[in-house]
């Protein structure tokens, strides 16, 4: 895939996610702390974006950065991610950090069990 084709694809996914949220370009640009013209150029594939801006856009849209970059993420992954988002929506940052620690500990436990088998 050529770089220009990749940028156009990424831009289209950003625009679709923005429209799914019913955000105007101005709203998303403000949330991502970039100019409207810069966002417009990104959405049209005319400008590349650095990791920092990608992450700010993904965070503002409440989507994963990998979902913006790639189209072949399994649907199951998106469903799990969606359920996690729904269940953590009303949690404070501290509560989310606690949940993350539990998930990490559980992952380590599962790995240990697999090693023993």
N, C-alpha and C positions, 0 to 999 in steps of 0.2 A: 504494500500500500504506500502510495506517495504521501509525503508529509502534508501536502495541501489537502488530499482526500481525507487524511486522518483528522486534520484541523476542522474540516467541514463537518465530519461525523461527530466530533466532540461538540462543536458549536450547536449542531442540531439537537443533540441530547440535552445540552444545557437549556436551550430554548424550550424543548418539550417539557422538561422538568419544571421550568419557570411557569409555563402556561398551565401545567397540571396543578400548580399551587395557586394559580390565578394571580400571579405577581406581574406587574408591569416591569419593563426594563428598568425604569427609575427605582422601583421598590427593591428589586434584586441588587441593583448597583449600589444603592445606599446600604443595604444589609451586608454586602460583600466589601464595602468600602473601596469601590472603584468608580470611575466615571461611567456615565451612560454610554458615551461614545466608545469607550474601551470594551464594555460589555457587548455592545452592538457588533463591534468588529470581531470579537471572540465568537459570538453566535453565528456570524456569517463565515467563519473560518478564515478571516483575513489577518487575524493576530493570533500568535501562539500565547499560551499562558504559562506562567511559572507555577511551581508546586504551591507556593503560598497563596496565590490567587485561586488556583483550583480548589484548595482546601477551604478557603473563605466562601467561594461560591457553593461548594458542596454543603458546607455547614449552614449557610443561609437557606438553601433549598431543602435541608434535612434529608439529603441523600448521600450515599457513599461515593467517594471519589472514584473507586473502581467501577461503579455503575455508570459514571460519566465517561470514563476512559474506554471501557470495553463493553461490547454488546453480548459476548458469549458467557456471561456470568449465569450459572444455573438458576432457574426460576425458584428452586427450593431455597437457595441462599437468600434470595430477595424476600421470600415469604417469611423465613426465620428472622431476618433482619427487621422486617416490618412488625412482626409480633414482639420482638424485643423492644422496638421503639414505642409501640403502643403501651407495653407494660411498664416501661421506665418513664413514660411521658410526665407523670406527676411527681417523680422523685426529685429530690434535691441533688445537687452536685455531690455532696458527701455520701448520700445514699447510693448514687450511681457508682462512686468509687468503691464502696463496700461490695456492691454486686459484682463489680469487675474483679475484685480480690477473690470472691467466692468462685467465680468462673475460672480464674487462673488456678486456684487450689484444686478445683474439681478436675481440670485438665491434667494437672500433675498427677493426681490420684489415678486417673484413667490410664495415663501413660505407665505408671508404676505397675498397675494390675496387668497390663498387656505384657510388660517385661517379665512378670512372674509366670505367665501362662506358657 
